[in-house]
Amino acid sequence: MSKIAFIGLGNMGGGMAANLVKAGHEVRAFDLSAEAATRAQGNGCAVVPTVREAVEGVDAVVSMLPNGAIVESVYTSDVIGHAPASALLLDCSTIDVGTARKVEDAARAAGYAMVDAPVSGGIAAANGGTLTFMVGGSDAAFAKAEPILAAMGKAVIHAGQSGAGQAAKICNNMILGATMIATCEAFALAEKLGLNLQTFYDISSKASGQSWSMTSYCPVPGVGPASPADNGYQGGFAAALMLKDLKLAMEAAQAAGAKVPMGARAAELYAEFTAAGGGSTDFSGIIATL
């Protein structure tokens, strides 16, 4: 098994690092949060005080960080040139395509193989090892990354060259944000029209209105499989993170000259929801505003 550095042990990274340990890897972990580090230690990770100590002598570096600026800083200051040149670099953060490509170019120039591998699935999937990874990078880098990512997920898909993983994640989450709002609107309308919501679910989940937002993550408590709606809209995928991804999608659309009116409206609604205090609420909690 491999010696792996894991940088970023938050809600997602903590579960991912724990699954690497369960798969038999030796994980050396770092996070600025003492609480996160202690939790990782309890899950079998060896916690170290700096990124440079984490990456020393490892076979691979996995990161799960909040934004592109932090990713670029961590890799250019503390990973590239400090991890062995033979180490594979895997950034699982969700960041803008431009920064992903810039960091990967810097890594390649220094002799490293690197992939961008953002995830879909949320906290429960991170803890359960059932994430989906969308991977950008060369064929050779993907081949090296696949077995490491497979220890943390149910699907590992090569999206294309450098930055393609981030592009796929941004587009996927724009669909998710827009369809969740449409699903919430439909349930709210169904209730006002006098439909029983379980009955509406039974119909629409087997009809053309079916979507992941409805059948896997229903925003109505007590309807469909268990979801954050059954837990007061706590846990899952925070609305603030959905807004972050939608903003990335809007930036990418502007740069590419793409028209995304539904995505743009979803971004506006999630901005209003987070500004009103819903940022830490699961993104399906936006149903309360409809």
Steps between C-alpha positions, in 0.01 A plus 500: 500500500602862448622774732261790441495861623149639548466879518163637617297299752168685499152356461597327176873444541471341842284215374709457187823470699336247732404285202857501372607367839229231483636399159837433661690814402730684740353848522693802626250781549498877549233759576509844661208398723608320817155343525520359147851371564394326820207338320733377225738359758211307650433357154853364472683783325843616617453874556795733436538875569586625147424421138869456424530232767188330366636470145851388592577159348144423388376315191203732450352828624121543522348839578147618582515876546248789504591702190739552212718758672574260786561211261749706302676622814529155658630331186743770387636572849495168683438205268684556171870467569443346844317177418712242315499560123356149462193589710162522329307819582117483523298812573139412587393857580235675290670803346500700177631334186767764443665452839484122467685517169751753635588279798520187287727680250731598788501144628583354158776756448656375824475137387184392683193316372183674621124471461205719594238268649201685649223293652125460502310345788514713814602421858314168527669372184840624620456309825359193326759485224238541226611823334515552124830643378525704178865494401702728275855415397708289266420134435811398695414719800141373501621138500710572809223694671214256441585242771551772763172671415316166483572452872286810565226466241259288300588651161822646358451653155766651275346824373791605279820696524609754763206695644236269351406364841422850623303578184288187547439578869393859428257391227362214711431724799336765287250230397461397863438854628242578233316168524481518878329839479258370234426194716433718804271724295305202371441354848394842631258541210368144536421568867317825418296313236389250763713203395627259763879540481574129532253432220659771285841343567369155406377642170780738402782267608373256236419764240688757293551732799736251664849623596771426754379795705163328534573129528833501684484827694135597534466844665176402679525333846365146512480460123740280304828356635653656811652839423605815691135609483433230760763654728388862501706565186824446692800313361527415133622778270489852642324770300812717526696230317232475233524877455879472471464242222234703320724808510781293348258389229400860429866605473573210267195578288602862465852404401373246246224721360230251600138597573379349830176678601372219723836465672518876546158512663591208728812692607288806580255299710775323695672835557175633650458184711851516644477876560187435705689259726458171316865448409563217746167334417494216249434640154163321480389724788435772241151347479414710808524815287260369235 
